[in-house]
Amino acid sequence: MKKLAVNSFNVFEYVKAHEDENITAKDIAAALSLDPKQVNGILTAAFQRHREEIGDEKVIVPLIERVEGEIETEMEDGKIKHDTVKFIKLTEAGHAFEYECE
């Protein structure tokens, strides 16, 4: 079982609990009172570049992926603004990942 630092643990728990809601790194940061840059760093370093030992090699096995999507925001003038975002989703390996907090 992999031990995760507190912030990494909290980010992964949040992703697991809210994955079906099309969450972004900014959503995670706001919910956990973290800086968006910090969340992006955790997502990339701990989960997109997650390494596992397979035989004698350490292989990258991503636990999350960033899926491009679009959100619509209604502006004050009634116009709709379209923004491209990256939704955070667990991979198959992410769903099977066993971990605990340090």
C-alpha positions in Angstrom: 0.0 0.0 0.0 1.4 3.4 -1.0 1.6 6.2 1.6 0.6 9.6 0.3 1.5 13.0 1.9 -1.5 14.7 3.5 -2.3 17.1 0.6 -1.8 14.3 -2.0 -4.1 12.1 0.0 -6.8 14.8 0.2 -6.5 15.6 -3.5 -6.9 12.0 -4.5 -9.8 11.5 -2.1 -11.5 14.5 -3.6 -11.0 13.3 -7.1 -12.5 9.9 -6.2 -15.5 11.4 -4.5 -16.3 14.0 -7.3 -14.9 12.5 -10.5 -18.4 12.2 -12.1 -18.9 16.0 -11.6 -16.4 17.0 -14.3 -14.1 18.7 -11.8 -11.0 20.8 -12.7 -7.8 21.5 -10.7 -9.3 24.9 -9.8 -12.4 23.2 -8.4 -10.2 20.9 -6.3 -8.0 23.8 -5.1 -11.1 25.8 -4.0 -12.7 22.9 -2.2 -9.5 22.0 -0.3 -8.3 25.6 0.3 -5.1 25.0 -1.7 -3.3 27.0 -4.4 -4.3 25.9 -7.9 -0.5 25.6 -8.8 0.0 23.3 -5.8 -2.9 21.1 -6.9 -1.6 21.0 -10.5 1.8 20.0 -9.1 0.3 17.2 -7.1 -1.9 15.9 -10.0 1.1 15.9 -12.3 3.9 14.6 -10.0 2.0 12.2 -7.8 -0.7 10.9 -10.0 0.1 11.5 -13.7 3.7 10.5 -13.3 3.0 7.8 -10.7 5.7 5.0 -10.9 5.3 1.4 -10.1 7.9 -1.3 -10.0 7.2 -3.9 -12.7 9.9 -6.5 -12.6 13.3 -4.7 -12.3 12.0 -1.5 -13.9 10.1 1.5 -12.6 7.3 2.2 -15.1 5.0 5.3 -15.3 1.4 4.2 -14.6 -0.9 7.2 -14.6 -3.6 7.2 -11.9 -5.4 10.3 -13.3 -5.8 11.8 -16.7 -6.8 15.3 -17.8 -9.6 15.1 -20.3 -10.2 18.2 -22.5 -13.7 19.6 -22.2 -15.7 22.8 -22.4 -17.6 24.8 -19.9 -20.2 27.5 -20.7 -20.5 30.7 -18.6 -23.3 33.2 -19.0 -21.9 36.7 -19.0 -23.7 39.7 -17.5 -24.8 40.8 -21.0 -26.5 37.5 -21.6 -23.9 36.1 -24.0 -22.5 32.7 -23.5 -18.7 32.3 -23.0 -17.1 29.0 -23.9 -13.9 28.0 -22.2 -11.7 24.9 -22.8 -10.8 23.2 -19.6 -9.2 19.9 -18.4 -11.4 17.7 -16.4 -9.7 15.4 -13.9 -10.6 11.7 -14.3 -9.2 8.5 -12.7 -7.7 5.9 -14.9 -8.4 2.2 -14.5 -5.1 2.1 -12.5 -6.4 5.0 -10.4 -9.6 3.2 -9.5 -7.6 0.2 -8.3 -4.9 2.2 -6.5 -4.5 1.3 -2.8 -3.1 4.0 -0.6 -3.2 5.5 2.9 -2.2 8.9 4.4 1.3 9.3 5.9 
